[in-house]
């Protein structure tokens, strides 16, 4: 490996992180930044690593550094917004998601994250509007329907919730998502007074 090639260090960092060897991942990303301090992929890699470790302030810092170098990346904006939302700075995260959506209108993830943030702010109508638009872009994405089901469940609109959960399950979600959807369906059948006891 050429020690003066920043991207090679970054790729090694990605490999270490994929193997959950975070210590060596950090070393590789830092080596990349010593070669080229403007190598935004290394800043992004560190941001992702710290996000996975739930070191949210560090994650935000590294995503902001990557963003300063590459302000047009919807992916960097997406994860910066994700870190801000995890830091309970939801309004700031929402503004970042808007920028991510504008940066790449074909990337559905910022729209999905925007809807999730709106739900956390209890802006259910706005979240539903975003999810309806997202259904146009990603009509076979089960998580969109599951999220809509969650909104309707929170509004005690059980028939609509059940419909959306059913569609989500029909779209063959991952095993983890299917289990979460089935658990949400079960909650529809448990009266509220019993749900608090669980």
KOLGU-959028 format. One line per field, with one value per residue (C-alpha): residue in one letter; y, x, z. Coordinates in Angstrom, 1 decimal. Example, Ala and Ser with C-alpha at 12.3 -4.5 7.8 and 13.67 -1.06 7.14 Angstrom:
<rs>
r c(a/s)
v c(-4.5/-1.1)
u c(12.3/13.7)
w c(7.8/7.1)
</rs>
This chain:
<rs>
r c(x/x/x/x/x/x/x/x/x/x/x/x/x/x/x/x/x/x/x/x/x/x/x/x/x/x/x/x/x/x/x/x/x/x/x/x/x/x/x/x/x/x/x/x/x/x/x/x/x/x/x/x/x/x/x/x/x/x/x/x/x/x/x/x/x/x/x/x/x/x/x/x/x/x/x/x/x/x/x/x/x/x/x/x/x/x/x/x/x/x/x/x/x/x/x/x/x/x/x/x/x/x/x/x/x/x/x/x/x/x/x/x/x/x/x/x/x/x/x/x/x/x/x/x/x/x/x/x/x/x/x/x/x/x/x/x/x/x/x/x/x/x/x/x/x/x/x/x/x/x/x/x/x/x/x/x/x/x/x/x/x/x/x/x/x/x/x/x/x/x/x/x/x/x/x/x/x/x/x/x/x/x/x/x/x/x/x/x/x/x/x/x/x/x/x/x/x/x)
v c(0.0/3.4/5.3/8.6/7.5/8.8/6.7/3.5/4.2/5.1/1.8/-0.1/1.9/0.8/-2.8/-2.7/-1.1/-3.8/-6.3/-4.2/-3.5/0.1/0.8/0.0/1.7/4.9/4.6/4.1/7.0/9.2/8.1/9.1/12.5/12.9/12.4/14.7/16.7/17.4/13.8/13.9/10.2/9.7/12.3/10.6/7.2/8.5/10.0/6.7/4.8/7.2/7.0/3.2/3.6/6.2/8.8/11.3/14.6/13.1/11.8/15.2/16.9/14.5/14.7/18.5/18.3/16.1/18.4/21.5/19.7/18.2/20.2/18.6/15.1/14.0/11.0/13.2/15.4/12.4/11.1/14.5/14.9/11.4/12.3/15.6/13.8/11.3/14.3/15.4/18.4/17.4/20.8/21.2/17.7/18.4/21.4/19.2/16.5/19.2/20.0/16.3/15.9/18.9/17.6/14.3/14.0/10.4/9.2/8.1/7.8/11.5/11.6/8.5/10.1/13.4/11.5/9.8/13.1/14.6/11.7/12.3/15.9/14.6/16.3/13.3/15.0/16.4/13.0/11.3/13.8/12.9/9.2/9.5/11.2/8.6/5.8/7.3/6.9/3.6/1.8/-1.6/-0.4/-2.1/0.3/3.2/1.4/0.2/3.8/4.9/2.1/3.4/6.9/5.5/3.3/6.3/8.2/5.2/4.6/0.9/-0.2/2.1/1.0/-2.7/-2.1/-0.5/-3.1/-5.8/-4.1/-3.8/-7.6/-8.4/-6.6/-9.2/-7.1/-8.4/-10.8/-8.1/-5.6/-8.3/-9.1/-5.4/-5.1/-8.2/-6.8/-3.6/-5.6/-7.4/-4.0/-3.1/-6.1/-5.2/-2.7/0.4/-0.5/-3.8/-2.4/-0.3/-3.4/-5.1)
u c(0.0/1.3/1.5/0.9/-2.4/-5.1/-7.9/-6.1/-5.9/-9.7/-10.5/-8.6/-10.5/-13.8/-12.7/-11.7/-15.0/-16.9/-15.0/-15.9/-12.2/-12.9/-9.5/-7.7/-10.4/-9.7/-6.0/-6.5/-8.9/-6.4/-3.6/-5.6/-6.2/-2.5/-1.8/-4.7/-6.7/-9.3/-10.1/-13.8/-14.3/-12.0/-13.9/-17.2/-15.7/-14.9/-18.4/-20.0/-17.7/-18.6/-22.3/-22.2/-20.5/-23.1/-20.4/-22.8/-20.9/-17.8/-19.9/-21.5/-18.1/-16.6/-19.7/-19.5/-15.9/-16.8/-19.7/-17.4/-15.2/-18.1/-21.2/-23.1/-23.2/-26.7/-25.2/-23.0/-26.0/-28.2/-25.9/-25.2/-28.9/-29.1/-26.5/-28.3/-31.6/-29.9/-28.5/-32.2/-31.6/-34.5/-35.3/-31.7/-31.8/-34.9/-33.3/-30.3/-32.6/-34.3/-30.8/-30.1/-33.3/-32.5/-29.0/-30.3/-34.0/-33.5/-32.2/-35.2/-33.3/-33.4/-37.1/-37.6/-35.4/-37.4/-40.6/-39.1/-38.0/-41.4/-43.0/-40.7/-41.9/-45.5/-46.0/-48.0/-49.8/-46.5/-44.9/-47.8/-47.4/-43.7/-44.4/-47.1/-44.5/-42.0/-44.4/-44.3/-40.5/-40.2/-43.6/-42.1/-40.4/-42.0/-40.5/-42.5/-45.8/-44.7/-43.9/-47.3/-48.9/-47.1/-48.5/-52.1/-51.6/-50.5/-53.6/-55.8/-56.8/-56.4/-58.0/-55.7/-52.7/-53.6/-53.9/-50.5/-48.9/-50.4/-49.0/-45.6/-45.6/-46.8/-43.7/-41.4/-39.4/-36.2/-36.7/-35.9/-38.4/-41.1/-40.7/-41.1/-44.2/-45.7/-45.1/-46.8/-49.8/-49.9/-50.1/-53.2/-54.9/-53.9/-56.1/-54.2/-54.6/-52.8/-50.1/-48.7/-48.2/-45.9)
w c(0.0/-0.9/2.4/0.7/-0.8/1.6/0.0/0.6/4.3/4.2/2.5/5.2/7.8/6.2/6.2/9.9/10.8/8.9/11.0/14.1/14.8/15.6/17.1/13.9/11.9/13.7/13.1/9.4/9.1/11.1/8.8/5.8/7.3/8.0/4.3/3.2/5.8/3.2/2.5/3.3/3.0/6.1/8.0/7.0/8.0/11.5/11.7/10.9/13.3/16.2/15.2/15.5/18.9/19.9/20.5/19.1/19.6/18.0/15.2/14.6/14.5/12.0/9.7/9.9/8.8/5.9/5.0/4.9/2.4/0.3/0.9/-2.0/-0.6/0.4/2.2/4.5/5.2/5.9/8.6/10.0/10.4/11.9/14.5/15.3/15.8/18.1/20.1/20.5/18.2/16.0/14.5/13.4/12.1/10.1/8.4/7.5/6.1/3.9/2.5/1.9/0.0/-2.2/-2.8/-4.3/-5.0/-6.0/-2.6/-0.6/2.8/3.7/3.1/5.3/8.0/7.7/8.3/11.4/12.8/12.2/14.0/17.0/17.0/16.8/13.4/12.2/9.3/7.9/8.3/6.5/3.6/3.3/3.5/0.8/-1.4/-0.6/-1.6/-5.1/-5.2/-3.4/-3.7/-2.6/0.5/3.5/6.1/4.6/5.1/8.6/9.6/8.3/10.4/13.5/12.9/12.6/15.7/17.7/16.5/17.5/13.9/14.2/10.9/8.9/11.0/10.4/6.6/6.4/8.6/6.3/3.2/4.9/5.7/2.1/0.8/2.4/4.9/6.6/9.5/12.0/10.4/10.1/13.8/14.7/12.5/14.0/17.5/16.5/15.2/18.6/20.3/18.3/20.0/23.5/25.3/26.5/30.2/29.7/27.5/30.3/32.5/29.9)
</rs>
